[in-house]
Amino acid sequence: MATAQELYDDLVAEHLARPEVSMGRMLHADGLKVEGKAYAFFSRDRVVLKLPAARAGELVGEGRA
């Protein structure tokens, strides 16, 4: 099973191939941004994603987040 860091590294590599995505500083960590808005970063051995509230609720309800 891949580590959280490996999953994040794969996510970064895949998303940076898109022209609208860039890396940027977000408080204490570098992360992925689209149009200047952060949506993913790595912190304390975890991948942190900004998701719409409905999707986040689904994942929590399924016990996956």
C-alpha positions as CSV (number, residue, x, y, z in Angstrom):
1,M,0.0,0.0,0.0
2,A,1.3,3.5,-0.9
3,T,2.1,5.9,1.8
4,A,0.3,9.3,2.1
5,Q,3.4,11.0,0.8
6,E,3.6,8.7,-2.2
7,L,-0.1,9.4,-3.0
8,Y,0.4,13.1,-2.7
9,D,3.5,13.0,-4.9
10,D,1.6,11.1,-7.6
11,L,-1.3,13.6,-7.3
12,V,1.1,16.6,-7.7
13,A,2.8,15.0,-10.7
14,E,-0.6,14.3,-12.4
15,H,-2.1,17.7,-11.6
16,L,0.9,19.8,-12.5
17,A,0.6,18.5,-16.1
18,R,-2.5,20.7,-16.4
19,P,-1.7,24.3,-17.4
20,E,-4.2,25.8,-15.0
21,V,-2.6,24.2,-11.9
22,S,0.4,25.5,-10.1
23,M,2.3,25.0,-6.8
24,G,2.1,27.7,-4.2
25,R,2.8,28.4,-0.5
26,M,-0.2,27.9,1.9
27,L,0.7,28.9,5.4
28,H,3.1,26.1,6.4
29,A,3.2,23.9,3.3
30,D,3.5,24.0,-0.5
31,G,0.3,22.8,-2.2
32,L,-1.6,22.7,-5.4
33,K,-3.6,25.7,-6.6
34,V,-5.9,26.4,-9.5
35,E,-6.6,30.1,-10.4
36,G,-4.8,31.0,-7.2
37,K,-7.0,28.9,-4.9
38,A,-5.6,26.1,-2.9
39,Y,-7.1,22.7,-3.2
40,A,-4.5,20.1,-2.0
41,F,-1.5,20.0,0.3
42,F,0.5,17.6,2.4
43,S,0.7,18.1,6.2
44,R,1.6,15.9,9.1
45,D,1.8,12.7,7.1
46,R,-1.7,13.4,5.5
47,V,-3.0,14.5,2.2
48,V,-5.4,17.4,2.8
49,L,-8.0,18.2,0.1
50,K,-10.5,21.0,-0.2
51,L,-13.8,19.4,-1.3
52,P,-17.3,20.7,-1.8
53,A,-19.3,20.2,1.4
54,A,-21.6,17.6,-0.1
55,R,-18.8,15.4,-1.2
56,A,-17.0,15.7,2.1
57,G,-20.2,14.7,3.8
58,E,-20.5,11.7,1.6
59,L,-17.0,10.5,2.4
60,V,-17.5,11.0,6.1
61,G,-20.8,9.2,6.0
62,E,-19.1,6.3,4.2
63,G,-16.4,6.2,6.9
64,R,-13.7,7.1,4.3
65,A,-12.8,10.5,5.8
